[in-house]
């Protein structure tokens, strides 16, 4: 992506000029990693981008995709969010397993088999329809609204808040991490089911990835503010979205695994990007 293309991307995405630092520090190394893997003979390179809500995953994925396209590679971005279960499926989990599964986000609320199938189909010849989730409606979009791409893709970027995460030791689940767990999951059923899901189907999905970049927030405490920014943009664009008073409880569903990833993930993934409160990046590894 040359200077003119980058400037156009910043304008279309309404990004500050400061994103140029993120582009140079994160997007270029990620694209270079993809090219190295392609040079090693991989037909399709599968890369993961992980980070808390509001950390910039989707923007980084989109910019990296454009950069790769400019280098002659066919690149596709996917979001783990687009594989959320329908509202009815989550309500069924809420009735049959635990009420907290009504809220999308934690492991157990995604159609992991569908995500794995899409990744596999993007590595074979043909046309692939990409699922999409409407967060304003809190439902998957109809099949007729799905974007179709040609496969095999040279590079696939899968971004999501828990992409590449590993489960905790069961002993770590005993003590609640916040009021939500203490008051609404006092017996630990929900967090145990989340951990079990992460240890099972999600690991099979993540094992398909050749490398993961982790966007590490400075602390969990900034996540609610970042999420509030996302919701404000969603309300401005669609008229829907969570009210400020709802965000704290929503983010609490993510707290345990977010804190665990911040402690466990750096050092074992291909790239760790330490973010400031303003999301300014610093690359590690």
C-alpha positions in Angstrom: 0.0 0.0 0.0 1.6 3.3 -1.1 1.1 6.6 0.6 -1.9 7.6 -1.5 -3.6 4.3 -0.8 -2.9 4.6 2.9 -4.2 8.1 3.0 -7.4 7.0 1.2 -7.8 4.1 3.7 -7.5 6.4 6.6 -10.1 8.7 5.1 -12.6 6.0 4.3 -12.3 4.4 7.7 -12.3 7.7 9.5 -9.0 6.9 11.2 -6.6 9.4 12.8 -3.2 10.0 11.3 -1.7 8.2 14.3 -2.9 4.9 12.7 0.1 5.2 10.4 2.3 4.1 13.3 0.1 1.0 13.7 0.2 0.3 10.0 4.0 0.4 10.0 4.5 -1.4 13.3 1.8 -4.1 13.0 0.4 -4.4 9.5 3.6 -4.4 7.6 5.3 -7.1 9.8 2.1 -9.2 9.7 2.0 -9.0 5.9 5.8 -9.9 5.8 5.1 -12.9 8.0 2.4 -14.0 5.6 4.7 -13.6 2.6 7.4 -15.6 4.4 5.0 -18.5 5.0 3.9 -18.3 1.3 7.5 -18.5 0.3 7.9 -21.6 2.3 5.3 -23.2 0.0 2.0 -22.9 1.9 -0.9 -22.7 -0.6 -3.0 -20.7 1.9 -1.6 -18.9 4.9 -3.9 -18.7 7.9 -3.1 -15.9 10.4 -4.9 -14.9 13.6 -5.3 -11.5 15.2 -6.3 -11.5 18.8 -7.2 -8.6 21.2 -9.7 -7.2 23.6 -12.8 -5.4 22.4 -11.9 -2.1 20.8 -8.2 -2.9 20.4 -8.3 -2.4 16.6 -8.4 -6.0 15.4 -10.8 -5.4 12.5 -9.1 -2.2 11.3 -5.6 -3.9 11.4 -7.0 -6.9 9.5 -8.6 -4.7 6.8 -5.4 -2.6 6.4 -3.2 -5.7 6.2 -5.6 -7.3 3.7 -5.3 -4.2 1.5 -1.5 -4.2 1.8 -1.3 -7.8 0.8 -3.6 -7.2 -2.2 -1.3 -4.4 -3.3 1.5 -7.0 -3.2 -0.4 -9.3 -5.5 -1.8 -11.7 -2.9 -5.5 -12.6 -2.6 -6.4 -11.9 1.0 -9.6 -12.5 3.0 -10.5 -11.2 6.4 -12.8 -13.1 8.7 -14.1 -12.2 12.2 -14.8 -14.8 14.8 -17.8 -12.5 15.7 -19.4 -13.5 12.4 -19.8 -17.0 13.7 -21.9 -16.2 16.8 -24.8 -18.5 17.4 -28.3 -17.1 16.7 -30.3 -15.6 19.5 -32.5 -18.7 19.7 -29.5 -21.0 20.0 -28.0 -18.9 22.8 -31.4 -18.8 24.6 -31.5 -22.6 24.4 -28.1 -22.8 26.0 -29.3 -20.3 28.6 -32.2 -22.6 29.4 -30.4 -25.9 29.2 -26.9 -25.1 30.5 -26.6 -21.7 32.2 -28.4 -18.3 31.9 -25.2 -16.4 31.1 -24.9 -18.1 27.7 -27.7 -15.8 26.5 -25.0 -13.2 26.1 -22.7 -13.6 23.0 -19.0 -13.5 23.3 -17.4 -16.2 25.4 -16.4 -19.6 24.1 -19.5 -21.7 23.7 -21.4 -18.9 21.9 -19.8 -19.4 18.5 -20.6 -21.9 15.7 -17.0 -23.3 15.8 -17.7 -26.1 13.3 -18.9 -23.5 10.7 -15.8 -21.4 11.3 -13.5 -24.4 10.8 -15.5 -25.4 7.6 -15.1 -21.9 6.2 -11.4 -21.8 6.9 -11.0 -25.2 5.2 -13.1 -24.2 2.2 -11.0 -21.1 1.7 -8.1 -23.4 1.0 -9.7 -25.3 -1.8 -10.9 -24.2 -5.3 -14.4 -22.7 -5.5 -16.6 -19.9 -4.3 -17.1 -19.4 -0.6 -19.9 -17.5 1.1 -18.7 -15.8 4.3 -21.1 -15.7 7.2 -21.8 -12.3 8.8 -23.3 -11.3 12.1 -25.5 -8.2 12.6 -24.6 -6.9 16.1 -27.4 -4.3 16.0 -30.0 -7.1 15.6 -27.9 -9.6 17.6 -28.5 -12.2 14.9 -26.6 -13.8 11.9 -27.4 -12.0 8.7 -29.4 -14.0 6.1 -27.6 -16.2 3.6 -28.6 -13.9 0.8 -26.5 -11.0 2.4 -23.3 -13.0 2.7 -20.2 -11.9 0.8 -18.8 -14.4 -1.6 -15.1 -14.7 -2.4 -13.0 -16.8 -4.8 -10.9 -19.6 -3.3 -8.3 -20.7 -2.7 -7.1 -17.5 -1.0 -3.5 -16.8 -0.6 -3.9 -15.4 2.9 -6.8 -15.5 5.4 -6.8 -13.2 8.4 -9.1 -14.5 11.3 -9.6 -11.8 13.9 -11.4 -12.2 17.2 -11.1 -11.4 20.9 -10.1 -14.9 22.0 -8.4 -16.2 18.8 -5.5 -18.4 19.9 -6.5 -18.4 23.5 -5.9 -21.5 25.7 -8.0 -22.8 28.6 -7.2 -22.2 32.2 -6.3 -24.9 34.7 -9.6 -26.0 36.3 -8.3 -24.9 39.8 -8.2 -21.3 38.5 -11.9 -21.4 38.0 -12.8 -21.8 41.7 -12.5 -18.1 42.7 -14.8 -15.6 40.9 -13.0 -12.7 39.1 -15.9 -10.2 39.4 -19.4 -9.6 40.7 -21.0 -11.2 37.7 -19.3 -14.6 38.4 -19.8 -14.3 42.2 -23.5 -13.4 41.9 -24.7 -15.1 38.7 -22.3 -18.1 38.5 -21.7 -18.9 42.2 -21.4 -22.6 41.5 -18.9 -22.1 38.6 -21.1 -24.0 36.0 -20.9 -21.2 33.4 -17.2 -20.5 33.6 -16.4 -24.3 33.6 -18.5 -24.8 30.5 -16.7 -21.8 28.8 -13.3 -23.3 29.7 -14.3 -26.7 28.5 -15.5 -25.3 25.2 -12.2 -23.4 24.8 -10.2 -26.6 25.6 -12.1 -28.6 22.9 -13.5 -27.3 19.6 -11.8 -23.9 19.8 -8.4 -25.5 20.0 -9.1 -27.5 16.9 -10.1 -24.3 15.1 -7.0 -22.3 16.3 -4.7 -25.2 15.4 -5.3 -24.3 11.8 -3.5 -21.0 12.2 0.1 -20.8 11.3 0.7 -17.6 13.4 -1.2 -15.3 15.8 -0.6 -11.7 16.6 -1.8 -10.6 20.0 -2.9 -7.0 20.6 -2.3 -6.7 24.3 -4.3 -4.0 26.1 -2.4 -2.2 28.9 -4.8 -3.7 31.4 -8.3 -5.1 31.6 -9.5 -1.8 33.1 -9.3 0.1 29.7 -11.5 -2.4 27.9 -14.9 -1.0 29.1 -13.9 2.4 27.8 -12.8 1.0 24.4 -16.0 -0.9 24.2 -18.0 2.2 25.0 -16.4 3.9 22.0 -17.4 1.0 19.8 -21.0 1.1 21.0 -21.2 4.9 20.5 -20.1 4.4 16.8 -22.7 1.6 16.4 -25.4 3.8 17.8 -24.4 6.7 15.5 -24.4 4.3 12.5 -27.5 2.2 13.2 -29.4 3.8 16.0 -28.9 0.6 18.0 -26.3 -0.6 20.6 -25.8 -0.8 24.3 -26.4 2.1 26.6 -23.4 3.2 28.7 -24.9 1.6 31.8 -25.1 -1.8 30.1 -21.5 -2.0 29.0 -19.9 -2.8 32.3 -22.0 -5.9 32.8 -21.4 -7.0 29.2 -17.6 -6.7 29.4 -17.6 -8.6 32.7 -18.5 -11.7 30.6 -15.1 -11.3 29.0 -13.0 -10.4 32.0 -11.7 -13.8 33.1 -10.4 -14.9 29.8 -9.1 -11.4 28.9 -7.0 -11.3 32.1 -5.8 -14.8 31.4 -4.7 -14.0 27.9 -2.8 -10.9 29.0 -0.9 -13.1 31.5 -0.4 -16.2 29.4 -0.4 -15.3 25.7 2.7 -13.0 25.3 5.8 -14.9 24.5 4.2 -17.9 22.9 2.5 -16.2 19.9 4.3 -15.0 16.8 3.9 -11.3 17.6 2.8 -9.4 20.7 1.8 -5.8 20.3 1.7 -3.8 23.6 -0.9 -1.1 23.3 -1.2 2.1 25.2 -4.5 3.5 26.4 -4.6 5.4 23.1 -3.9 2.1 21.3 -0.4 3.3 20.3 1.6 0.1 19.5 4.9 -1.4 20.5 5.9 -4.7 18.8 7.5 -7.6 20.7 8.9 -10.8 19.2 
